[in-house]
Amino acid sequence: MDLFIVLVICLSFLIFLFLWNQRYAKGKLPPGPTPLPIIGNILQINIKDVTKYISKLAEVYGPVFTVYIGMKPTVVLYGYEAVKEALIDQSEEFSGRGSLPIVDRINQGLGTLLSREYVAQNLSLTGSTFLTVNMAFLSLLSYDHPGSAPSHLTVETSYAWASPCDPAFLLSCAPCNVICSIIFRNRFEYSDEEFLTMIKYINENARLVSTSWIELYNAFPSLIHYLPGSHNTIFRNMIEQRKFIFENIKKHQKSLDLSNPQDFIDYFLIKMEKEKHNKQSEFTMDSLITTIWDVFTAGTETTSMTLRYGLLLLLKHPEVTAKVQEEIDCVIGRHRSPCMQDRSRMPYTDAVVHEIQRYIDLVPSNLPHATTQDVKFREYIIPKGTAIVTSLTSVLYDGKEFPNPEQFDPGHFLDERGNFKKSDYFMTFSAGKRVCVGEGLARMEVFLFLVSILQHFTLKSLVDPKDIDTTPALKGIGSIPPFYEVRFIPV
């Protein structure tokens, strides 16, 4: 038995050396810590806070280095210059989507967030469709009708003002209903059981994917897949979400008017109909379900997390909240409804929204990219298909661009005259060719929802502001805000 174990270890080591040499035969990867056979650098990584580990490696190896997750190399880009050079200056070569096994297991590489070749074709649809449906979105964020998203949120919030409440539920429902209206042409009541179940699945998965266990799953999916653990909960939730989506698609199929599409599903179904005789078409029922799941999940959770973190930071900094409310009074007043045209006349509020997004660092290491071909990057040759991690933390917390980056300071986005100041370092939604398709929609949501809340309510913390802890509860794929409660006091 002992001899057998020795032989297995030796064979594994030889396989590792073979694959290693194949990688180096193709190119010259950047330097990095020496990996162990089979497991790579996984034992050296602080899975609870990967951003700190990346920062320490950058101090040793510079802004471009390689770590091994298992037997596969991952090239890490650290700092604005390296990230910009890859995602903007060489955007085509770095435009592939890397693997995220926890999602790929169910979605099979389809969709808008994590697909590879499929994205090149599908983005032409989602991009044009988002432009078309944008008008519907703007109406949803308008107070011109009683069912608008911000007005509905403020009405629901008013029910909770008398007692402390966890805002997570309300701040998930509101953006989720915006996405539902764009995709399903329908918004749900906050008491709808089916809707509440979907919200539960979204929130639960958002928390679980940022845990250490899922980081391990993404490193060793073939091994951990067969073990008990929270990855099975994520899979069950995803399957239930896909069932919900499919039932809504079937309703659209029955009512579809080819000459008058009303929402995202209609546009996609029409595209499917046009290509029904093309056996190679990527516009299939599976790809539609997965694309909707991507938009439904990411579109809800990124905005929800930003709003939750935003309210927490405003509770922590009441002087900032007071200035925003003063600007609301001067520009909008208490009776007129806010609109996107107000943003250009509200530089301080705009700066606060940007600073919230910078400070919370929602997706610290971005979604994984991959090289689409062998790439010469600086003095290195990175082989096609190599996983690429871009540290957005290193950009958003650059001390030269943002003095005292660890401090929450709207002044980071204001010039000496108090005008809003743009920054090329503002990469909360990544950058370049694969920037988030819903970036513009998300920024509109965050601005209008926050302004709507502060126009109608004063935020009251249950503890002294100086005692509020804004440290993330979890920091993995995403930064998850800690639990807190707030009182909404009508103005």
C-alpha positions in Angstrom: 0.0 0.0 0.0 2.9 2.4 0.9 4.5 1.7 -2.4 1.3 2.4 -4.2 0.9 5.8 -2.5 4.4 6.7 -3.5 3.8 5.7 -7.1 0.6 7.8 -7.2 2.4 10.8 -5.8 5.3 10.5 -8.3 2.9 10.0 -11.2 0.9 13.1 -10.1 4.1 15.1 -9.9 5.2 14.0 -13.4 1.8 15.0 -14.8 2.1 18.4 -13.1 5.6 18.9 -14.5 4.4 17.9 -18.0 1.5 20.3 -18.0 3.7 23.0 -16.5 6.3 22.5 -19.2 3.6 22.6 -21.9 2.5 26.0 -20.6 6.0 27.4 -20.7 6.6 25.9 -24.1 3.8 28.0 -25.4 4.8 31.2 -23.6 6.5 33.0 -20.9 4.1 33.5 -18.0 4.7 36.3 -15.4 6.5 35.3 -12.2 4.7 34.3 -9.0 4.9 32.1 -5.9 6.1 28.5 -6.5 3.0 26.2 -6.7 2.7 22.8 -5.1 1.9 19.7 -7.3 -1.8 19.3 -8.0 -3.0 21.9 -5.6 -1.0 24.9 -6.9 -0.9 27.9 -4.6 -4.3 27.2 -2.9 -2.8 26.6 0.6 -1.0 30.0 0.5 -4.2 31.9 -0.4 -6.2 33.6 2.3 -9.6 32.4 1.0 -11.4 34.6 3.5 -9.8 37.8 2.0 -8.3 37.1 -1.4 -7.8 40.9 -2.0 -5.2 41.1 0.8 -3.3 38.1 -0.6 -3.2 39.7 -4.0 -2.0 42.9 -2.6 0.9 41.2 -0.8 1.9 39.3 -3.9 1.9 42.5 -5.9 4.4 44.0 -3.4 6.7 41.1 -4.1 6.2 40.3 -7.9 4.9 43.6 -9.2 1.7 44.5 -11.1 1.6 41.3 -13.2 2.1 37.9 -11.7 0.9 34.3 -11.9 -0.8 32.1 -9.3 -1.9 28.5 -9.8 -5.4 27.5 -8.8 -4.9 23.8 -8.7 -2.9 23.0 -11.9 -4.2 25.9 -13.9 -2.3 29.2 -14.1 -4.1 32.5 -13.4 -2.5 35.8 -14.4 -3.3 38.6 -12.0 -3.2 42.3 -13.0 -2.8 44.8 -10.2 -3.1 48.5 -10.4 -4.7 51.0 -12.8 -2.0 50.9 -15.5 -1.9 47.1 -15.8 -5.7 46.8 -15.7 -6.2 49.6 -18.3 -3.6 48.1 -20.6 -5.4 44.8 -20.6 -9.1 45.7 -20.5 -8.9 48.8 -22.6 -5.7 49.0 -24.7 -5.7 45.2 -25.5 -9.5 44.7 -25.0 -9.9 42.2 -27.8 -7.2 39.8 -26.5 -8.5 39.9 -23.0 -12.2 39.8 -23.8 -12.8 36.1 -23.2 -14.8 35.1 -20.1 -13.0 32.9 -17.7 -14.7 29.9 -16.0 -16.7 30.2 -12.8 -17.5 26.6 -12.1 -20.2 27.3 -9.5 -22.3 28.9 -12.2 -21.1 26.9 -15.2 -22.3 23.7 -13.7 -25.9 24.7 -14.2 -25.7 27.3 -17.0 -23.2 25.3 -19.1 -21.3 28.4 -20.3 -24.4 30.1 -21.7 -25.7 33.6 -20.9 -24.4 37.2 -20.9 -22.1 37.2 -17.9 -20.0 34.1 -18.2 -20.3 32.8 -21.8 -17.5 32.7 -24.2 -18.1 32.5 -28.0 -21.8 32.7 -27.4 -21.5 36.2 -26.0 -20.1 37.6 -29.2 -23.4 36.8 -30.9 -25.8 37.3 -28.0 -24.5 40.8 -27.0 -25.7 42.1 -30.4 -29.2 41.2 -29.2 -29.0 42.2 -25.6 -27.3 45.5 -26.4 -30.0 46.6 -28.9 -32.8 45.2 -26.8 -31.6 47.1 -23.7 -31.5 50.3 -25.8 -35.1 49.6 -26.9 -36.4 48.6 -23.5 -34.6 51.5 -21.9 -37.6 53.7 -22.5 -39.7 51.3 -20.5 -37.1 51.3 -17.8 -37.1 55.1 -17.6 -40.8 55.1 -17.2 -40.5 52.6 -14.4 -38.1 55.0 -12.6 -40.5 57.9 -13.1 -43.2 59.1 -10.7 -45.5 59.9 -13.6 -47.6 56.8 -12.8 -48.5 55.3 -9.4 -46.8 52.0 -10.2 -43.3 53.5 -10.7 -40.5 51.7 -8.9 -39.2 54.6 -6.6 -42.7 55.6 -5.6 -43.6 52.0 -4.8 -40.4 51.7 -2.7 -41.2 54.9 -0.7 -44.7 53.7 -0.1 -43.5 50.3 1.1 -40.8 52.0 3.2 -43.4 54.2 4.9 -45.1 51.1 6.3 -41.9 50.2 8.2 -40.9 53.6 9.6 -42.4 53.2 13.1 -40.0 50.4 14.0 -36.5 49.3 13.2 -36.2 47.2 10.1 -33.6 45.4 8.1 -33.7 47.2 4.7 -32.4 44.2 2.8 -35.8 43.0 1.8 -37.2 46.3 0.5 -33.9 47.1 -1.3 -34.0 43.7 -3.0 -37.6 43.9 -4.1 -37.4 47.3 -5.7 -34.6 46.6 -8.2 -35.8 43.1 -8.8 -39.2 44.5 -9.9 -37.4 46.8 -12.4 -35.7 43.8 -14.0 -38.9 41.8 -13.9 -40.7 44.7 -15.8 -38.0 44.8 -18.4 -37.8 41.1 -18.9 -41.3 39.8 -18.1 -43.3 43.0 -18.7 -44.7 42.5 -15.2 -44.0 43.7 -11.7 -44.9 41.8 -8.6 -46.5 42.8 -5.4 -44.2 42.6 -2.4 -46.6 40.1 -0.9 -46.5 37.7 -3.9 -45.3 34.4 -2.6 -43.6 33.3 -5.9 -41.8 36.7 -6.0 -40.7 36.4 -2.4 -39.3 33.0 -3.0 -37.2 34.3 -5.9 -35.9 37.1 -3.8 -34.9 34.5 -1.1 -33.0 32.5 -3.7 -31.2 35.5 -5.0 -30.1 36.8 -1.6 -29.1 33.4 -0.4 -27.0 32.6 -3.4 -25.4 36.1 -3.3 -24.2 35.4 0.2 -23.1 31.8 -0.4 -21.0 32.5 -3.5 -18.8 34.8 -1.4 -18.0 32.2 1.2 -14.7 30.3 1.5 -16.4 27.0 0.6 -17.4 28.2 -2.8 -14.0 29.7 -3.4 -12.7 26.1 -2.8 -15.4 24.7 -5.1 -14.3 27.1 -7.9 -10.7 25.9 -7.5 -11.5 22.1 -7.4 -15.0 21.6 -8.8 -14.5 18.0 -10.0 -13.6 17.0 -6.4 -15.9 19.1 -4.3 -19.0 18.6 -6.5 -19.6 15.2 -5.0 -19.2 16.3 -1.4 -22.0 17.8 0.8 -21.9 21.5 1.2 -23.4 24.9 0.3 -22.8 24.4 -3.4 -25.7 22.0 -3.4 -27.9 24.7 -2.0 -26.8 27.1 -4.7 -27.6 24.5 -7.4 -31.1 23.8 -6.0 -31.8 27.5 -5.9 -30.6 28.0 -9.5 -32.8 25.2 -10.7 -35.9 26.6 -9.0 -35.1 30.0 -10.5 -34.8 28.5 -13.9 -38.2 26.8 -13.5 -39.7 30.2 -12.6 -38.2 31.8 -15.7 -39.3 29.0 -18.0 -42.9 29.3 -16.8 -42.9 33.0 -17.6 -41.4 32.3 -21.1 -44.2 29.8 -21.8 -46.7 32.6 -21.0 -44.9 34.9 -23.5 -45.0 32.2 -26.2 -48.8 32.1 -26.0 -49.2 35.8 -26.2 -46.3 36.7 -28.6 -47.0 39.2 -31.3 -44.2 39.0 -33.8 -44.9 42.6 -35.1 -45.1 44.2 -31.6 -42.4 42.9 -29.1 -43.0 44.3 -25.6 -40.0 43.1 -23.6 -36.7 41.2 -23.6 -38.3 37.8 -23.9 -40.4 38.9 -26.9 -37.3 40.1 -28.7 -35.4 36.9 -28.0 -38.4 34.7 -29.0 -38.6 36.5 -32.3 -34.9 36.0 -32.9 -35.4 32.3 -32.1 -38.3 32.1 -34.6 -36.2 33.6 -37.4 -33.4 31.1 -36.8 -35.5 28.0 -36.0 -34.1 26.2 -39.1 -30.5 27.0 -38.3 -29.2 24.0 -36.4 -26.1 26.0 -35.3 -28.1 28.9 -33.9 -27.2 30.0 -30.4 -30.7 31.4 -29.8 -32.2 28.4 -28.0 -34.6 28.0 -25.1 -31.6 27.0 -22.9 -29.7 30.1 -23.8 -32.8 32.3 -23.3 -33.3 30.9 -19.8 -29.7 31.3 -18.9 -29.5 34.9 -20.3 -32.6 35.8 -18.3 -31.1 34.2 -15.2 -27.9 36.2 -15.6 -29.7 39.5 -16.0 -32.4 38.7 -13.4 -29.8 37.7 -10.7 -27.0 40.1 -11.4 -29.3 43.0 -12.1 -31.1 42.6 -8.8 -28.2 41.8 -6.5 -25.6 44.3 -7.6 -28.1 47.2 -7.2 -29.5 45.8 -4.0 -26.1 45.4 -2.4 -25.1 48.9 -3.5 -28.3 50.4 -2.0 -27.9 48.4 1.2 -24.3 49.4 1.6 -25.2 53.0 0.6 -27.7 53.4 3.4 -25.3 52.0 5.9 -22.6 54.5 4.9 -25.2 57.3 5.0 -26.0 56.2 8.6 -22.3 56.2 9.4 -21.9 59.7 8.0 -25.0 61.8 8.9 -23.2 65.0 7.8 -23.0 63.6 4.2 -26.7 62.6 4.4 -27.6 66.2 5.5 -25.8 67.7 2.5 -27.5 65.4 0.1 -30.9 66.3 1.6 -30.0 70.0 1.4 -29.2 69.6 -2.3 -32.5 67.6 -2.9 -34.4 70.5 -1.3 -32.6 73.1 -3.5 -32.9 71.3 -6.8 -36.0 69.1 -6.5 -37.9 70.1 -3.4 -40.2 67.8 -1.4 -43.1 67.6 -3.9 -41.6 67.2 -7.4 -40.5 63.8 -8.3 -36.7 63.2 -9.0 -35.6 62.3 -12.6 -32.3 61.6 -14.3 -32.1 65.2 -15.6 -31.6 66.2 -12.0 -28.3 64.4 -11.7 -26.3 67.0 -13.6 -27.6 69.7 -11.3 -26.8 67.7 -8.1 -23.0 67.4 -8.2 -22.7 66.5 -4.5 -25.3 63.8 -4.6 -23.7 62.4 -7.8 -20.3 62.4 -6.0 -21.9 60.5 -3.0 -23.3 57.9 -5.3 -19.9 57.4 -7.0 -18.1 57.3 -3.7 -20.5 54.7 -2.4 -19.7 52.5 -5.4 -16.0 53.1 -5.1 -15.8 52.5 -1.4 -17.8 49.3 -1.2 -15.7 47.7 -3.9 -18.6 45.4 -4.8 -16.7 42.9 -7.0 -13.1 43.1 -5.7 -11.4 40.9 -8.3 -13.9 41.4 -11.2 -15.5 38.5 -12.9 -12.9 36.2 -14.5 -11.6 37.0 -17.9 -9.6 34.8 -20.3 -7.2 35.5 -23.2 -8.7 34.9 -26.6 -5.4 34.2 -28.2 -1.7 34.0 -27.4 -1.0 37.5 -26.0 2.2 39.5 -25.7 1.7 41.6 -22.6 4.7 43.6 -21.6 7.6 41.2 -21.5 5.5 38.1 -21.2 3.6 35.8 -23.5 0.3 34.6 -22.1 -1.1 31.6 -23.8 -4.7 31.5 -25.2 -7.3 30.5 -22.7 -5.3 31.6 -19.7 -7.5 32.8 -16.8 -7.1 36.5 -16.0 -8.0 38.2 -12.7 -8.1 42.0 -12.7 -7.9 43.6 -9.2 -10.5 46.3 -9.2 -9.7 47.0 -5.6 -6.2 48.1 -6.6 -7.8 50.6 -9.0 -10.6 51.9 -6.8 -8.3 52.2 -3.8 -5.4 53.9 -5.6 -3.9 56.4 -3.2 -2.7 58.8 -6.0 -6.1 59.1 -7.6 -8.1 58.9 -4.3 -6.2 60.5 -1.4 -7.0 58.5 1.8 -8.8 55.8 -0.1 -9.8 53.9 3.1 -11.9 56.9 4.1 -15.4 57.5 2.7 -15.2 60.9 1.2 -17.4 62.3 -1.6 -14.7 64.8 -2.2 -12.9 62.2 -4.2 -15.3 63.1 -7.0 -15.5 66.8 -6.6 -13.2 69.5 -7.8 -12.1 72.6 -5.9 -15.3 74.5 -7.0 -17.6 71.7 -5.9 -18.4 70.5 -9.4 -18.6 66.7 -10.1 -15.2 65.3 -11.2 -15.0 62.2 -13.4 -12.2 59.7 -12.8 -10.8 57.1 -15.2 -10.1 55.0 -12.1 -13.8 54.5 -11.5 -14.1 50.9 -12.6 -16.8 49.5 -10.4 -18.4 47.8 -13.5 -15.0 46.7 -15.0 -13.9 48.4 -18.2 -13.4 47.9 -21.9 -15.1 45.5 -24.2 -16.7 43.4 -21.4 -17.9 46.2 -19.2 -21.3 45.3 -17.6 -24.1 45.4 -20.2 -26.4 46.9 -17.5 -24.0 49.5 -16.2 -26.1 52.5 -17.3 -29.3 51.0 -15.9 -27.7 50.2 -12.6 -26.4 53.8 -12.1 -29.8 55.2 -12.8 -31.4 52.9 -10.3 -28.9 53.7 -7.5 -29.2 57.4 -8.1 -33.0 57.5 -8.3 -33.7 55.1 -5.4 -31.3 56.8 -3.0 -32.7 60.3 -3.9 -36.2 59.1 -3.5 -35.6 57.6 -0.1 -33.8 60.7 1.2 -36.4 63.0 -0.3 -39.1 61.4 1.9 -37.2 60.0 4.9 -34.5 60.8 7.5 -32.4 57.8 8.3 -32.1 57.0 12.0 -29.5 54.6 13.3 -30.1 52.4 16.3 -26.5 53.0 17.5 -24.2 55.9 17.6 -22.9 56.6 14.0 -19.3 56.3 15.3 -20.0 52.7 16.4 -21.3 51.6 13.0 -19.1 49.0 11.5 -19.0 49.0 7.7 -16.6 46.1 7.3 -18.0 43.5 4.8 -19.6 40.5 6.4 -18.1 38.4 3.6 -15.6 39.3 0.9 -15.3 36.8 -1.9 -16.7 37.1 -5.4 -18.7 40.0 -4.0 -18.5 42.3 -0.9 -21.5 41.5 1.3 -22.6 44.3 3.7 -23.1 43.5 7.4 -26.5 43.1 8.9 -28.0 46.4 10.3 -31.3 47.9 11.1 -32.6 51.4 10.4 -35.6 53.6 11.2 -37.1 55.6 8.3 -38.5 58.8 9.8 -40.8 60.7 7.4 -39.6 64.2 6.6 
